[in-house]
Amino acid sequence: MSPFFKSLSLHAAIIAATVAHYPLEAKTLQFPPANTPAKIQRTPDLLQTKKAKAHNSPKALKNATNCTACKEPIAICELPVTISKSGFYCLAKNVRLECNTTDAAITVEADNVDIDLSNHVITLSASTSGIFASDVNNLRVHGGTIQSAHTSANENSNAILLSGVTDATFQDLILKNTFTGVDMSNCIDVLFSNCAFAGQGYEAMRVDTGTNFQGLTIERCDFGPTLFHIGINSNGQDVTLRSCSFTGAAISFGVFEGELTNLEISNCNFFNTVYGIGLGGTTLNTQIRNCQFAQSSDAAVSLFNGQGLIIEDCTFQAASNNADALLLVAAGDPTVTVADVVVRNSTFSSPQAAPGFDTILIASAQGILIDSCIIDANPAPFIDFFPANVHIINANNATASSDIKVRSCIIRNSASYGIYCDGIQVDPTSPFAIEIDSCLIDGHTFAGVFFDSAQSCTIKNSIITGTTSGPGISVSDGSQSITILNNTIVNNAAQGIAIDAISPSNNVIDNTVTDNGGDGIFIASSGVTVKNNAVSRNGGNGINNSGALVEFYDNSACNNGIQSCVGIPAGLVVAPGGTPVAGGNLCCP
């Protein structure tokens, strides 16, 4: 995570990160306040809204002479044209719109219209729209190219402009070089299929601010480099993206304003993006499945405000300049809720991430499950900030992170921490109710698992191995009610388990602690329970206690480098072959 996170809100951070990659005014990336308008209701009133933009009325379609390319449908040979009757229409030739017109190339004012572009090209001026439809039903446009001659910086330049349209299909189209590829407001049930977006001056597709929509499907479409690919700026529901590819954008899919309910993204590829999917407005019930994210220079997926996110069977790879995260689940400000997230069967990698990078960052979020994932990245410290493969923190004075589960995961190869439960950096509020179960945590630098001012956490049934300079498990800075249960802690550079002097009331039970470079179990705090652990072949002491009121039961410590037991009451120490003592601890010489 980049260092500005400490002083900026997450909303400001996403703006700063994107501006660093794409020079533009920061206002273009503003995320909304927490209060948003009411959800969309499917009523006839939805169609009785104002038109998207004012247009002069072009001439109505007339019967054409010397225009024979289209036989059965009504031929379109000159532009601009207005379609005011239902029917089948066909573009008969390539047409270039005159530079002195502000009319849309084709204006649709009738229901039940089918327009076949017949593989022809409509070339627009830099300030006009290609297809403009308002308050119509059952529109189909297919089979051609709508383009501006050069990449447009004029916000009136749109390949397709829709307002109050219901049941529309756009298929087999190439949309090029307009300021916005598709601009929509107050639409219901719109489909884009097998379309290509390229060279837009600002945005491939947008849903306008202050409007409503329901039912947007985008399938088998290709989005080329531009600033934004798809931007949602209004209330809406039922958005589906499937089998699409996204290349080279600040944000490929962004929810910036309003409330979006029911978002499904599947079988999509995101390549060389800053933020792949950025959910900044209120987003409810999102599913991301079978997607690939490669060369992400900031968070591939970020959730700043919303509930009910499922990520399954996805692969994530960071670019070498990524100093943020691959997955960012974080409350954007104290007024919002980020909760109920499941990440399952996914792979995260970043062999050369920038310093400060967190592979998965969870900040002030609740109810998170990371299940059966491979997290194989290389977070490294940045000045005084220490990241992790899984970093759980609090931010923006929001509610503490809690109810976080990391289960059946492989977490390895970090130049910092494996799992970092962090109540010290950024916002000094203790995360709590964190459970780590059945994980392999291997090859980290400072600690495999670090509880740093955390509360009521458990690590169990896991293997923690291969640290290069620190302990396998570290409990520090006032962490309390930490339970370390039934783990194998082996081959770490320092202690196997280390509990500092200000972290009382913790439990170390049923662990195997062997072949670590320092002490097997080191305890400096009070009120710790150490029970039924097997501690052997460690380079320092086996069990080394300097804390008060520490309870020891049924541990064994043998074949350690210095002494096997230090600080265990003499009455509870049993030598090999000695008389058993209730609750006694076997301590070899």
N, C-alpha and C positions, 0 to 999 in steps of 0.2 A: 504494500500500500504506500503510495507516494506521501511525502512528509506534509503536504498541505492539508491532508485529512485532519490533522490535529487542530487546525484553526478555522477550517471552512465546513459548512454544512455539506452533506452529500449532494444536495442539489447544486450547490456552487462548485463542488468538486467535479461533477460530471461536465459542467460547463467549461471549467478550466482545462480539464483533460482534453476535451474535444477541440477547443479553440487552439490548443497547442499543436494539434495535428492538422486542423483546417482553419485557416484565418477567416474569421467572420465575426460579426457583432455578437456578443454574448447573449443579447436579448433573443436571438433566434433559438436558443436552447433552454429557455426558461421552463422549469417544471411548475406545476400548478400548486396553489394552496390546497390544504386538506379538504376544505369544503367544496363540493362539486354539485352541479344540478341533479335533479331527480333522474332516475333511470327512464329510459325510453319506454313508451307504451305503444303497442301496435294498434293505432287508431287511424281513421281517415284523416284526422287533423294533421298527421305527419306530412301529408302531401300538399297541404295548404300553406306552404311557406314561401318566403320571397325567393326570387330567382337568384342564382349565384352571382351573376354580374349583368350589367346592362349591355345590351347589344342592339345595334341598328338592325332592322328587319331586312334581310336580303330578299332578292326577288324569288317568287315561288317557282317551283320546277315547271318547266314547259316541255312540250313534246319537242324532241331534238331532231334536227335534220343532219344528214351526213354523220350519223352516230350509230353504227351497226354492230359494235362489239358485243352488246348485250341483246339477246333475242327476247326471251320470255319476260324478264323483269323490266321495270321502267329504267331506262338508261339515264345516267348522269354524265354529262359531257362537259359542263362548265360549272365553275364555282365562283362565288358562293351561291348556295342554293338552300331553299327552305322546303322541307318535306311536311306537308300539311294533310296528307291522306295516308291511310294504312296501305301496306302493300310491300312488294319485293322490289328492291332497287339495286342497281348495278353501276359501279363506276367504270366507264368505258375506256379511260385512258389515264395516263399520268397527267396531273394538273398542278400547276404552280399558282398559288393565290397572289394576286397583285399586291404590291407593297403598300398601296394607298388605301386599302380597305381595312376596316376594323371589324368586319363581320366574320363570324365563324364560317369555316369552309362549308359545313353541312349543319344546318339547324333542324332539329326534329321537334315537331309540334303535334304529331299524331301518335296514337297508340298503335300497337301491332305493326311495327316497321322492321324490316330486315334489309340491311345494307351490305352487299357483297362488294368489297373493294377490288376483287378480281386480280389480286397480286399487283395492283397499281400503287403509285406513290402520290400522296398529297403533300406538296411542299408549301409551308405556311410562311408568312412574314413573321418577324420577331415579336409581334404583339397581338397575335390572333389565336383563336382556338380552332382545332380541327373539327371535332364533333361536339356540338352543343345540344343537350336535350334537357328539357324542363317539364316536370309534371306530366310525364307520359308513362305508359305501362307497356311491357312486352317489347323491348327493343333488342335487336341483335345486330352487331357490327363485326365483320370478320374478313380475313384474307387480304391484308395489304399493309402499307406503310404510311404513317402520318409523321411528318418531320418538319422541323424548322431547318432552313438552309444552313444556319450556324447555331451553335449553342446560345440560347437566349438568356439574357439577364432581366427580361421584362416580365413582371409577375402576371401580366395578362396573357402570357403565352402558355397554352395548354393543348396537349394533343386531344384530350377528352375532358369535357366539362359537363358535370351532371348535377342537377338539382331536382329533388323530389321525384326521382325515377324509381319505378318498381319493376322487378323481374327483367333485368338486363343482362345480356351475355356479350362479352367481347372476346373473340377467339382468333388465334393465328394472326396477331397483329405485331408490327414493329413500330415502336414509339420512340422517336429520336429527337434530341437537341432542343426540345421546348423547355421553358423554365420549369414547369411541372408536367409530368407525363399525364397523370389523371388527377383531377380535382373533383371531389364529391361532397355533397351536403344533402342531408335528409333523404337518403336513399334506402330502399329495402330490397334485399335479395339480388345482389349484383355478383356476377361471376366473371373472372378473368382467367382464361385458359390458353396455355401455349402462346403466351405473349413475351416479347422481348423489349426491355427498357434500356436505353443507352443514351449517354451524353446529356442528361437533363441538367439544366443550369442550377437547380436547387433540389428538387425532390421528384422521385419517380411517381409516387402516389401519396395523396393526402386526403384525409377527411377533415373538413373545415371546423374551426372553432365555433362553439355556440350552436351547433346543430345536433341532429340525432341520426342514428342509422341502425339497421338491423339486417344481418345476413350478408356478409362479405366473404366470398370464397376466391382464393387465388391459387391456381394449380398449374404446375409445369411451366412456370414463368421464369425468365432469366433477367436478373437485375444487374446492370453493369455499373461502373464507377460513377458516383455522384455524391452529393453531400448527405442526403437522406434517401433511403429507399422507400419506406412506408411509414407515414406519420399519422397517428390517430390523435385528434385534438378535440374530441367531443364524446358525449355519452353514446354508448352503443352496446350491441351484444351479438354473439354468434359470428366470430371471425375464424376462418379456416385458411391456413397456408399449408400446402402439401406439394412435395416434389418440386420445390423451387430452388434456384441458386442465387446467391447474393455475393457480390464481389465489390470491395472497395468503397466503403461509405463510413461516415462518422457514426451513424446508427442505421442498421438495416431494418429493424422493426421497432418503432418507438410509440409508447402510449404516453402522451405529454399532458393531456387535460381530460377531464371528465371521468366517467366510470365505465370500464369495459368489462363485460361479463361473458364468460365462455369463449376462450381463445384456445385454438388447437393448432399447433405447428408440428408437422411430421415430415420426415424424409427430406429435409432441406439441408443445403450446404451453405455455410457462411465462411467466406475467405477474405482475409486482409481487411477486416473491419476494425474500427475503434471500439464501439459498443455494438455487439451483434444484435441482441434483443434487450432493449431498455424499457422497463415498465415503471414509469414515473407517476402517471395518473393512477387512480384506484383501479386495480386489476383483480378480478375475482374469477377463480376456476380456470386456470391456465394449464394446458398440457403440452409439453415439448417432448417429442419422441423420435428416436432414430435420426437425429440430426448430427451434423458434423460442423465443428467450429475450428478453423485453422488460422494461424497467424493473427490472433486477436491481440491488439495492442492496448486494449483496456478490457473491462469485463465482457466476456462473451455473452453472459446472461446476467442481468441485474434486476432485482425486484426491490423497489424503494417504497412501495405502498400497495398492499394487497394481501389476499389470503387465497390459499388453495392452489399452490403451484406444484406440478408433478413434472419431473425431468427423468426420463427413462431411456436407457440404451443409446446414449449420446457419447460422442468423443469431443474432447476439448484440447486444443493445443495453443499455447501462448506464443506471441512474437517475442523476440529477444528484448524489445524495448518496453514490454509490459511491466509497469511498476505498480499496478493496481491489483487485479485479481482475474481469475477465469470465471468464477461464480461469486457474485456479490449479492447477499441477501441482507438488506440493511434498512432500518427505518429512516426515511429521509428527513424527518423532523419529529419533535416530541408528540405531535398531535396525531400521528398515523400509526397504523398497526400493520406489522409484517408477521404473518403466522401461517402455520399449516403448510409446510414445504416438504416434499419427498424427493430425494435424489437417489436414483437406484440404477444399478448395473451400468454405470458410466465410467469413462476413463478420462483423467485429467493429466496432462503432461506439459512440462516446460523445462527442457534441459538447460536453457540459458536465459532464464528470466532476469529482468533488471532488479537491482537491489530495492528492497521494500515491497516486493511482490508477495501477496498472499494467494495461494492457489484457490482456496475457498475461504471467503471472509463472511462471517455471520455477525452482524452488529445490531444489537437491540431488537432481536427477533425471537419469536417463541414458537415452539412446536415444530422443530426441524428434525427430519430423519435423513441421514446419509447411510445408505445400505448397499452393500456388495459393490463398492466402487474401488477402482484403482486410482490412487492419487500419487503420481510419480513425478514430482517437480523439484525445483531447486531454489526455493526462496532464500534470499540472503539479506543480512541486515543492511539498513541504510542509516548512517550516522548513529542516532540513538533510538531508532525504531527497529524492533525485532519482529519479523513476520513468521508465518508458519504454513505448512501444507493445509491444515484446518485451523483457522484463527477465529476464536469466539470472543467478542469484545462487546462493549457498550459505547454508544456514540450519541452526540447531539442531545445529551440529557434526557434521552428517551428511556422507556422501560427497559429494565435489565434483560439481557439474553437469558432464556431459561427453557427447560424441557427440550434439550438438544440431545439427540442420540446418534452416535456413530457406530455402525454395526457391520461386522463381517467385511471389513475393508482392508485393503493393502495400502499402507501409507509409507512412503520411502523417499530417501535421497534428497533431504532438504539441508541447505547450508545454515539453517536456523533451527526451528522446532518442528516436530511432527504434528502434534495437536497442542495448541496453546489456548488454555482457558484463562483469559486475560482480564483481570480487574484493575490493572495498573495503568497501562498505556491508554492514551486518548481520553477516556472518561472513567474516573476512578469509582466505578460501581461494580460490585461483584456479580459475575454471572453465576447462575446456580442451576441445580437439577440437570447436570450434564452426565450422560452415561456413555461409556465406551465399552463395547462388548465384542469379543471374538475377532479382534483385529490383529494384523501383523504390522508392527510399527518398526521400521528398519532404516538405519543409515542416516540419522540426523546428527547435527553438530552439537547443539547446546543441551538438548534433552529430547527424548522420544515423546514424552508427555509432560507438560508443564502446567501445574495448577498454581496460578499466581493471583492470590487474593480471590479465590473461588470458593463457593459454598455448596455443600450437599451434592457432591459429585461421586461417581463410581467408575472405576476401570476394572474390568473383569474378563477372565477367560482369554487373555490376549498375550501376545509375544512382543516384548520390547527389547530390541537388540541393536547393536552396531553404532551407538553414538561415538563421535570422534573426539569430543572434549568434555562432555558433561554426563550427568547421570541418566539412567534409563527413565526413571520417574522422579520428578522434582515437585515437592509441595512447599510453597513459600508464601511469604508476605501476608500472613494472616488467614491463609486458607483453612477452613474448618469443615468437619464432617465429610472428609474425603475417605472413601473406602477403596482399598487396593486389594482385590480379591482374586485368588486362583489364577495368577498370571505367571508366565515364565519370563524372567528378566535376566538376560544373559549377554555376555560379551560387549558390555558398554565400557567406555573409556574411564569413567569415574565411578561413583557409587551406583549400585543397582537401584536402590530407593533412598532418597534423601528428603528428610523433613526438617525444616529450619527451626530456629528458636522461637518464632512468633506464630507458629501454626499449630494450635492445640486441637485435641479432641478428634483425632483421625484414627483410622483402622487399617492394619496391615495383616491380612489373614490368608493362609493357604497358598502362599506363593513359593515358587522355586527361584532362588536367586543365586546364580553361579557365574563364575569366570568373568567377573567384572574387575576393572582395573583398580578401583578404590574399595571402600567398605561395601559389604553386601547390603546391609540395612543401616543407615545412619539416622539417628533421632536426636534432635536437640530441643524439642518442645515438650510440653507437659500433656498429660491426659491422653496419651496415645496407647492403643491396644495393639499388641504384636502377638499373633497367635498362629501356631501350626505352620510355620514357614520352614523350608529347607534351604539352608544357606551354606554354600561350599565353594572352595577353590577361588575365592575372591582375593585380589591383590592386597587389600588392606585388612581391616578387622572383619570378622563375619557379621556380628551384630554389635554396633557401637552406639551406646546410649549415654547421653548427658542430660536428658530431660528428667523432670520430676513427675512423680505419680504415673509412671509408665507401667502398664501391665503386660507381663510376658507369660504366655502359656504354651507349652508343648512345642517349642521350636527346637530345631536341631541345627547346629553350626559346627562344621568340621572342615579341616584341611584348608583353612584360610591363611593368608600370607603373614599376618602379624599375630593377632589373637582371635580366637573364635567368638568370645563373648566379653564385652566390656560394658559395665554399668548395669548388669542384670543382678538383682539381689542374690546374695550367696545362697540363701535357703532355697532358691529356685534353680540352682545350677546343679546338674547331674553329670558326673564324669562318665565316660564309657565304662560299662560294667558295674557302675555304682548302684546304690539302692534307689529304686524309683521313688519319686516325690510327686504328690498330686500337683498337676500343672507344671511339673518340672521341665526344664529346658536342657537338652543334651548339648554339652559344650565340650568339644575335643580340645586337648591341650594345644 
